[in-house]
């Protein structure tokens, strides 16, 4: 989670936004994947499925999804209005959502993005930590519930290869900018 939070902060200092990214911890080291912009429901579903296949193909021991989004805070005195999109809400908050998983465990952090009056990045503050039981949605449970068999790993690698994905490693910690 700390690597993902550092990655988010450095990315926002250098770029106007964070593209959806998955950071995988494996026996061979850290792996990262970002498909670029993920616009629309079909692209989001595809990215979530790809994350699941990556976890299997890399035999990930832990994974963190890094997602930038708008969030609408729940009112203190009533139910959330589900008809209003968070991106259209007047009281919306720009956040980075970190969703960390290991087999049998899940934890999430919501970091508020603080911007200058001119719209530049100023910093991140922690809004909330969430323990995994209540987290649902397309980006929930991307890790398999049990370690995959060698046959399933081979299938996952073949599927990712058919999508044109090539395996690369993240740079060693001493060479990272994040």
N, C-alpha and C positions, 0 to 999 in steps of 0.2 A: 504494500500500500504506500509506503514511503517513496519508493521509486516512482510509482504512478503519480503521486502528488507533486514530486519534483519535476517529473516530465511535463505535467500540466502547467506548472508555473513557468518553466523555461519556454515552453511552446507559446504560451500567451504573451510572454515578454518579446518574442521574436515574430509572431504571426498574429493576425487579428482573431483567429479562432482555432479551436482544437478539432481536428478530424477524428472521427471515431477510431479508437485504437484498442487493440488487445495486447497485453503484455503477459507472456507465458513463462513460468519458471519450469525448467526441465532439468534432467540429470546432466545434460550437456551445456547448460547455461541459459541465459535469458533470450527469448525470442520476442519479436514484435511484429504486428501486422496492422496496417491501416489501408483500407480500400480507397481512400479519397473521400469525396463528398458522398454521403448516403442520403439521397433525397427520395422521399416517397415510401409508401408502405412496403412495396415489393423489394426495394433495395435494402430496407431495414431488416426485413425477414431473411433476405439472402445473407446479409452480414452476420446475423445471429446464427444461422445454420453453418456458415463458414467458421465462425468461432467454435462451435461445437466440434466440427471436424478437425480443426487445428488442435484443440485440446487432446483429441484422440491420437492424431497423427504424430504429434510431438511428445506424446505420453506425459503431458503436463502434470506437475505435482501441485501447482497453484496457478491461478490466473487472475488478472485484474483487467476489467473493462474500463476504459476512460471515455466518457461521453459528455459532451457539452449540450446544455439544454436550457429551456425556460422552465421555471417552476412557479406555480401559483400557490401561495401559502394558504393553508386551511384557516377559515375564520374561527376566532376563539368562541363565538357564541352560536354556531350553527353548522350545518352540513356544507360540504364542498359543492360548489356549482359545477357539475360535470358537463354542462352544455357549453361552457366558455373554455376555449382553448387557452392553455397557459401562455402561449406566445401573443395572445390578443388581450390578456388581462392587464388592467391598469396597474395593479399591484404586483406584477410579475417580478421574478428575481432570476437573473442569469446565473447559472450554476454549472459546476463540473461534478458529474456523478461518477464515483469510483465504486465499482462492484467487484469485490474480491471473493474468490472461491478456492477451496481445496476440497478434496473428496470428503464429504460429510460435514463441511463447514462453509458458512457464508457470512460476510460482513460487508457493509457498505458505508461510504462517507459521502456527504454532500458538502461541497465547498462553494461558497458564494464568491462570484467574480466581482471584484471592486474595480470600477473604471473611473478615470479622471473625467472632469466636466467635458473635455474634448473627445471622450470616447476611448482613450488609450487605456491599456492595462495598468492597474496600480498594484493589485495583490489579490490573494485568496484568503478567506476566513472560513473556519469550520462552522457550518450551520448545524449539522446533525450527524451522529453515527447510528447506524441501523444494524441490529443483529439479524441474521438471515431468515428467520422463520416467516416473516411477513412479506418478503420480497417476491413479487410475481411479475410476469410479463415476458416478452420475447427475449430479453437479455438475462433472464433468470435461469439458473441451473444450466450453464453452458458446460460445466465439467461433468464427465460421466459419474454415475453413482458408485461404480466399481472400476478398478483398473482394467483397461481394455486388453483383450487377448492379442497375440501377435497377428492373427488373421484379421481382426478388426482394424488394427493399426495399418496393415498393408492396404486394406480397402480404403481407409481414410486418406492415406498418401496418394493412392491412385485417383481418388475423386478430386483431391486438391490439384494434382498434376494435370488432370483433364481440364480443370478451370484455368490452367496456365500459371499456377502459383509455383514459385521456386523457393526453396528453403534458404534462408540467410540467418545469420546470428546478429544480435545486437552487439555494438562495439564493447570492448572491455570497459569496466567501470572507469578506469583512469583516462580513457579517451572520449568518454561521453561528455556532451555539453549539458546534460541534465542529471 
